[in-house]
């Protein structure tokens, strides 16, 4: 059901995203003035309004506390991975064993799968390349892949299982 043009939902379909866009604009121009604030607010309202038809339905966070824990684990893993990747790159090339592997997904929510794929790409040394919806798998490239089974188990334990708890 499409909201009426008189409702707030029609004119401001994603209020938090609108606020984020306005603040992002102010950070990007690196100058605060009334003109920049108004332009940021205009963009913050216009972009979600114009793109609303292309958005999937909104994700429902079932349990917010595990989300906080997930973000903290992700931030720590990003820091740790940055150090590991830097040491591997600065070290001799023979220490790198790049490889591809297929990660079998237990998630079935599109938004949760997107978050998982983004998480894999955010942690240095790994990139999610392709989601096969029919096989329900992700193709992942790792800069250094010693043990595929162990890497899959770690992604499942550290990221996918918490995402299942948060979204399903």
C-alpha positions in Angstrom: 0.0 0.0 0.0 1.4 3.4 -1.1 1.2 6.1 1.5 -1.0 9.2 0.7 0.8 12.3 -0.6 -0.4 14.0 2.5 1.3 11.7 5.0 4.8 12.1 6.6 5.7 8.6 5.3 5.2 9.8 1.7 7.4 13.0 2.0 10.0 11.5 4.5 10.1 7.8 3.8 13.4 7.3 5.7 13.9 10.0 8.3 17.1 8.7 9.9 18.7 8.2 6.5 17.6 11.8 5.5 19.3 13.1 8.7 22.4 11.0 7.9 22.6 12.5 4.3 22.2 16.0 5.6 25.0 15.5 8.2 27.1 13.8 5.6 26.7 16.7 3.3 27.9 19.1 6.0 30.9 16.9 6.7 31.8 16.7 3.0 31.7 20.5 2.4 33.7 20.9 5.7 31.9 24.3 6.3 28.8 25.1 8.2 26.6 27.8 6.9 22.8 28.2 6.7 23.0 27.7 2.9 24.9 24.4 3.3 22.6 23.2 6.0 19.5 23.9 3.9 21.1 22.2 0.9 22.0 19.2 3.0 18.4 19.0 4.4 17.0 19.4 0.8 19.3 16.5 -0.4 18.4 14.5 2.7 14.7 14.8 1.9 15.0 14.6 -2.0 17.3 11.6 -2.3 15.2 9.1 -0.2 12.0 10.5 -1.8 13.2 9.9 -5.3 14.8 6.5 -4.6 12.1 5.1 -2.3 10.5 3.0 -5.0 13.8 1.1 -5.5 14.3 0.2 -1.8 13.5 -3.3 -0.6 11.2 -3.5 2.4 12.7 -2.3 5.6 14.7 -4.8 7.7 13.4 -5.6 11.1 15.9 -5.8 13.9 14.6 -8.4 16.2 17.2 -8.0 19.0 19.2 -4.8 19.2 21.6 -5.8 21.9 23.3 -8.5 19.8 23.6 -5.8 17.1 25.8 -3.7 19.4 27.9 -6.8 20.2 28.2 -7.5 16.4 29.4 -4.0 15.6 32.0 -4.2 18.4 33.3 -7.6 17.1 33.4 -6.2 13.6 35.4 -3.1 14.6 37.9 -5.2 16.5 38.2 -7.7 13.6 38.8 -4.8 11.2 41.6 -3.5 13.4 43.1 -6.9 13.8 42.8 -7.7 10.1 44.5 -4.4 9.2 47.5 -5.4 11.2 47.6 -8.9 9.9 47.3 -7.8 6.2 49.9 -5.1 6.7 52.4 -7.6 8.1 51.7 -10.1 5.3 52.1 -7.5 2.6 55.2 -6.0 4.0 56.7 -9.5 4.6 58.0 -11.8 1.9 55.5 -12.6 -0.9 55.8 -16.3 -0.2 53.7 -15.8 3.0 50.6 -15.0 0.8 48.4 -17.8 -0.3 45.4 -16.1 -2.1 42.4 -18.1 -2.9 38.7 -18.3 -3.6 36.1 -20.2 -1.6 32.4 -20.7 -1.6 30.6 -19.8 1.6 27.3 -21.7 2.2 24.7 -19.3 3.6 22.4 -20.2 6.4 20.7 -16.7 6.1 17.7 -16.3 4.0 16.9 -12.6 4.6 18.3 -10.4 1.7 19.2 -7.5 4.0 21.1 -9.8 6.4 22.9 -11.4 3.5 23.9 -7.9 2.3 25.2 -7.1 5.8 27.2 -10.3 5.9 28.7 -9.7 2.4 29.6 -6.2 3.4 31.1 -7.4 6.6 33.3 -9.9 4.7 34.4 -7.1 2.4 35.1 -4.6 5.3 37.5 -6.9 7.0 40.8 -6.4 5.2 42.1 -9.5 3.4 38.7 -10.8 2.3 36.2 -9.6 -0.4 32.8 -11.1 -1.1 32.5 -11.2 -4.9 29.2 -12.8 -5.9 26.0 -14.0 -4.2 24.4 -17.0 -5.9 20.8 -16.8 -4.9 19.9 -20.2 -6.3 22.7 -22.1 -4.4 22.4 -19.6 -1.5 26.2 -19.1 -1.4 28.7 -16.3 -1.5 31.9 -16.4 -3.5 34.7 -15.0 -1.4 38.3 -14.1 -2.2 40.9 -14.2 0.6 44.3 -12.6 0.4 45.7 -15.5 2.5 43.7 -18.7 2.7 45.4 -21.4 4.7 42.4 -23.5 5.7 39.1 -23.0 3.8 37.0 -25.1 6.3 38.4 -23.1 9.3 37.7 -19.8 7.5 34.1 -20.8 6.7 33.6 -21.8 10.3 35.0 -18.6 11.6 32.8 -16.4 9.3 29.8 -18.5 10.5 30.6 -18.2 14.1 31.7 -14.5 14.3 29.3 -13.0 11.7 26.5 -15.2 10.3 25.2 -16.7 13.6 24.9 -13.2 15.3 23.2 -11.9 12.2 20.7 -14.7 12.4 20.1 -13.8 16.0 19.6 -10.1 15.1 17.4 -10.4 12.0 15.6 -13.7 12.1 
